[in-house]
Amino acid sequence: MKIVLDAGHGGHDPGAIANGLREKDLTLAIVKHIGKMLEEYEGVEILYTRTDDRFLELSERAAIANKTGADFFLSVHINAGGGTGFESYVHPNANSATIAYQNVIHAEIMKSLGNVNDRGKKRANYAVLRETKMPAILTENLFIDNVNDAVKLKSEQFLQQIIYGHVQGIIKAFGLKKKENSTQTTQKPSDGKLYRVQVGVFSDRKNAERLAEELKKKGYPAVIV
């Protein structure tokens, strides 16, 4: 099946900005990791509306999905406006299959996020939901202008929980099976938390940067501190 992943905003449209964060950066990082993890499943082809910092009209995003004949469209965003928590959207005229997918994916994301406010499963006439011809869901992952939410969004561990929830939701919604030769593991600790592992201390920053890049290529978040 073909899955189109849409990282909200980009280029001269940064999306919401607050607390030292930009929505366009967060959505791109989340989407690329979701795609990398889903590629480990049988019969899955991952397509992106963008893989770098570029601007796309909303209609262009839907057109990409329609042109490729995608089976599912997921648009990832970060909320703003003074609230807190997670919510998901489908179009007001969404069919029963789309609603069923939303139910599963929303539940898995909430399960992964843990102690986060559930703002509910909603409907909205958003362009990327209205103009796409396949089941489409849009997620709003916390509020960038809420200080407590922003602290979470600055955490690599929490971003991995967001990613994991989306991946698990899609796996369950579509009954995906792991490839037999897959070397990647998709595991969440039993307590719902992710843990940072310190792998070394370097006197030469270039060596630290080299190791960080190697870890990132393998799909692991790596931060030099």
MARZA-291530 format. One record per residue (C-alpha): x, y, z; residue in three letters. Coordinates in Angstrom, 1 decimal, m for minus. Layout:
BEGIN
> X, Y, Z, Ala;
...
***
This chain:
BEGIN
> 0.0, 0.0, 0.0, Met;
> 1.1, 3.6, m0.7, Lys;
> 1.2, 6.0, 2.3, Ile;
> 1.7, 9.7, 1.8, Val;
> 3.2, 11.5, 4.7, Leu;
> 2.7, 15.3, 4.9, Asp;
> 4.9, 17.4, 7.1, Ala;
> 2.9, 20.6, 7.8, Gly;
> 4.2, 24.0, 6.6, His;
> 7.7, 24.6, 5.3, Gly;
> 9.9, 27.1, 3.5, Gly;
> 8.7, 30.7, 4.0, His;
> 5.7, 29.3, 6.0, Asp;
> 7.1, 28.2, 9.4, Pro;
> 3.7, 27.4, 10.9, Gly;
> 3.4, 28.2, 14.5, Ala;
> 6.4, 29.6, 16.3, Ile;
> 6.9, 29.8, 20.1, Ala;
> 9.3, 28.9, 22.9, Asn;
> 12.2, 28.6, 20.6, Gly;
> 10.5, 26.0, 18.3, Leu;
> 9.1, 26.2, 14.7, Arg;
> 6.3, 23.9, 13.6, Glu;
> 7.8, 23.2, 10.2, Lys;
> 11.0, 21.8, 11.8, Asp;
> 9.1, 19.5, 14.2, Leu;
> 6.7, 18.2, 11.6, Thr;
> 9.4, 17.3, 9.2, Leu;
> 11.5, 15.5, 11.8, Ala;
> 8.5, 13.5, 13.0, Ile;
> 7.3, 12.6, 9.5, Val;
> 10.7, 11.4, 8.3, Lys;
> 11.1, 9.1, 11.3, His;
> 7.5, 7.7, 10.8, Ile;
> 8.4, 6.9, 7.2, Gly;
> 11.6, 5.3, 8.0, Lys;
> 9.9, 3.0, 10.5, Met;
> 7.0, 2.1, 8.2, Leu;
> 9.4, 1.1, 5.4, Glu;
> 10.2, m1.9, 7.5, Glu;
> 6.7, m3.4, 6.8, Tyr;
> 5.7, m5.6, 4.0, Glu;
> 4.1, m4.1, 0.9, Gly;
> 4.4, m0.5, 2.2, Val;
> 5.6, 2.3, m0.1, Glu;
> 6.2, 5.6, 1.7, Ile;
> 5.9, 8.9, m0.2, Leu;
> 6.4, 12.4, 1.1, Tyr;
> 4.9, 15.8, 0.2, Thr;
> 8.3, 17.2, 1.3, Arg;
> 11.5, 15.9, 2.7, Thr;
> 13.3, 19.3, 3.1, Asp;
> 12.4, 22.8, 4.1, Asp;
> 10.3, 23.9, 1.1, Arg;
> 6.9, 25.6, 0.7, Phe;
> 4.0, 23.8, m0.8, Leu;
> 0.5, 25.0, m1.3, Glu;
> m2.2, 22.9, 0.4, Leu;
> m3.6, 22.0, m2.9, Ser;
> m0.2, 20.8, m4.1, Glu;
> 0.0, 18.4, m1.1, Arg;
> m3.3, 16.8, m1.9, Ala;
> m2.4, 16.7, m5.6, Ala;
> 0.8, 14.7, m4.8, Ile;
> m1.2, 12.1, m2.9, Ala;
> m3.9, 11.9, m5.6, Asn;
> m1.4, 11.7, m8.5, Lys;
> 0.4, 8.8, m6.9, Thr;
> m2.8, 6.9, m6.2, Gly;
> m2.0, 6.7, m2.5, Ala;
> m4.1, 4.5, m0.2, Asp;
> m3.7, 6.7, 2.9, Phe;
> m2.7, 10.3, 3.6, Phe;
> m1.4, 11.5, 7.0, Leu;
> m0.7, 15.2, 7.7, Ser;
> 1.3, 16.0, 10.8, Val;
> 1.0, 19.4, 12.6, His;
> 1.8, 21.1, 15.9, Ile;
> m1.0, 23.1, 17.4, Asn;
> m1.1, 26.7, 18.8, Ala;
> m3.7, 28.9, 20.4, Gly;
> m3.2, 28.5, 24.1, Gly;
> m4.5, 24.9, 24.6, Gly;
> m2.7, 21.7, 25.5, Thr;
> m2.7, 18.1, 24.3, Gly;
> m3.4, 16.0, 21.2, Phe;
> m6.2, 15.9, 18.7, Glu;
> m6.9, 14.4, 15.3, Ser;
> m9.0, 15.4, 12.4, Tyr;
> m10.9, 13.8, 9.5, Val;
> m13.1, 15.6, 6.9, His;
> m16.8, 16.2, 7.9, Pro;
> m17.8, 13.9, 5.0, Asn;
> m15.3, 11.2, 5.9, Ala;
> m16.4, 7.7, 5.0, Asn;
> m16.7, 4.9, 7.5, Ser;
> m13.3, 3.5, 6.7, Ala;
> m11.6, 6.8, 7.4, Thr;
> m13.4, 7.2, 10.7, Ile;
> m12.3, 3.6, 11.7, Ala;
> m8.7, 4.5, 10.8, Tyr;
> m8.9, 7.7, 12.9, Gln;
> m10.3, 5.7, 15.9, Asn;
> m7.4, 3.3, 15.8, Val;
> m4.6, 5.8, 15.1, Ile;
> m5.9, 8.3, 17.6, His;
> m6.1, 5.7, 20.4, Ala;
> m2.5, 4.4, 19.7, Glu;
> m1.1, 7.9, 19.7, Ile;
> m2.8, 8.7, 23.0, Met;
> m1.5, 5.4, 24.5, Lys;
> 2.0, 6.3, 23.5, Ser;
> 1.9, 9.9, 24.7, Leu;
> 0.9, 8.9, 28.2, Gly;
> m0.2, 11.7, 30.5, Asn;
> m1.3, 14.1, 27.8, Val;
> m4.7, 15.8, 27.5, Asn;
> m6.9, 14.0, 24.9, Asp;
> m8.7, 16.8, 23.0, Arg;
> m10.6, 14.3, 21.0, Gly;
> m11.3, 13.0, 17.5, Lys;
> m12.6, 15.9, 15.4, Lys;
> m13.8, 16.9, 12.0, Arg;
> m12.8, 19.9, 9.9, Ala;
> m13.0, 21.1, 6.3, Asn;
> m9.2, 21.4, 6.0, Tyr;
> m7.9, 21.5, 2.4, Ala;
> m5.7, 18.4, 2.7, Val;
> m8.6, 16.4, 4.0, Leu;
> m11.1, 17.8, 1.6, Arg;
> m9.1, 17.5, m1.6, Glu;
> m7.5, 14.1, m1.1, Thr;
> m9.3, 11.2, m2.7, Lys;
> m8.2, 8.6, m0.2, Met;
> m8.7, 8.2, 3.5, Pro;
> m6.9, 11.1, 5.2, Ala;
> m6.1, 12.1, 8.7, Ile;
> m4.5, 15.2, 10.2, Leu;
> m2.9, 15.2, 13.7, Thr;
> m2.2, 18.1, 16.0, Glu;
> 0.6, 17.1, 18.4, Asn;
> 0.5, 19.4, 21.4, Leu;
> 0.7, 23.2, 21.5, Phe;
> 3.9, 24.9, 20.6, Ile;
> 2.8, 28.1, 22.5, Asp;
> 2.1, 26.2, 25.8, Asn;
> 5.2, 26.2, 27.9, Val;
> 4.6, 22.7, 29.4, Asn;
> 3.8, 21.2, 25.9, Asp;
> 6.9, 23.0, 24.5, Ala;
> 9.1, 21.3, 27.1, Val;
> 7.9, 18.0, 25.8, Lys;
> 8.3, 18.9, 22.2, Leu;
> 12.0, 19.9, 22.9, Lys;
> 12.6, 16.3, 24.2, Ser;
> 13.9, 13.8, 21.7, Glu;
> 12.4, 11.1, 24.0, Gln;
> 8.9, 12.6, 23.7, Phe;
> 9.2, 13.1, 19.9, Leu;
> 10.0, 9.4, 19.7, Gln;
> 6.7, 8.7, 21.6, Gln;
> 4.8, 10.8, 19.1, Ile;
> 6.5, 8.9, 16.2, Ile;
> 5.9, 5.6, 17.8, Tyr;
> 2.2, 6.3, 18.4, Gly;
> 1.6, 7.2, 14.7, His;
> 3.5, 4.2, 13.5, Val;
> 1.7, 1.8, 15.8, Gln;
> m1.6, 3.3, 14.8, Gly;
> m1.0, 2.9, 11.1, Ile;
> 0.3, m0.7, 11.7, Ile;
> m2.9, m1.6, 13.6, Lys;
> m5.3, 0.2, 11.3, Ala;
> m4.0, m1.5, 8.2, Phe;
> m2.8, m4.8, 9.6, Gly;
> 0.8, m4.3, 8.5, Leu;
> 3.3, m7.1, 8.9, Lys;
> 7.0, m6.7, 9.6, Lys;
> 9.4, m7.7, 6.8, Lys;
> 11.2, m11.0, 7.6, Glu;
> 14.6, m9.5, 6.9, Asn;
> 13.9, m6.3, 8.9, Ser;
> 16.7, m5.3, 11.3, Thr;
> 14.8, m2.4, 12.9, Gln;
> 12.9, m2.8, 16.1, Thr;
> 9.8, m0.8, 17.1, Thr;
> 9.5, m1.2, 20.8, Gln;
> 8.1, 1.0, 23.5, Lys;
> 9.1, 0.5, 27.1, Pro;
> 6.5, m1.1, 29.3, Ser;
> 6.2, 2.1, 31.5, Asp;
> 5.5, 4.3, 28.4, Gly;
> 8.8, 6.2, 28.7, Lys;
> 11.8, 6.3, 26.5, Leu;
> 15.3, 6.5, 27.9, Tyr;
> 18.4, 8.3, 26.8, Arg;
> 21.6, 6.2, 26.5, Val;
> 25.0, 8.1, 26.7, Gln;
> 27.4, 6.3, 24.5, Val;
> 30.6, 8.2, 25.1, Gly;
> 32.5, 11.4, 25.9, Val;
> 34.8, 12.9, 23.3, Phe;
> 37.5, 15.5, 23.5, Ser;
> 37.3, 16.0, 19.7, Asp;
> 33.9, 17.5, 18.7, Arg;
> 34.4, 16.1, 15.1, Lys;
> 34.4, 12.5, 16.5, Asn;
> 31.3, 13.2, 18.5, Ala;
> 29.6, 14.7, 15.4, Glu;
> 30.6, 11.7, 13.3, Arg;
> 29.1, 9.2, 15.8, Leu;
> 25.9, 11.3, 16.0, Ala;
> 25.5, 11.3, 12.2, Glu;
> 26.0, 7.5, 12.1, Glu;
> 23.3, 7.0, 14.8, Leu;
> 20.9, 9.3, 12.9, Lys;
> 21.4, 7.4, 9.7, Lys;
> 20.3, 4.3, 11.6, Lys;
> 17.1, 6.0, 12.8, Gly;
> 18.2, 6.9, 16.3, Tyr;
> 17.9, 10.4, 17.7, Pro;
> 21.4, 11.7, 18.6, Ala;
> 22.1, 15.0, 20.4, Val;
> 25.5, 16.4, 21.2, Ile;
> 25.6, 18.0, 24.7, Val;
***
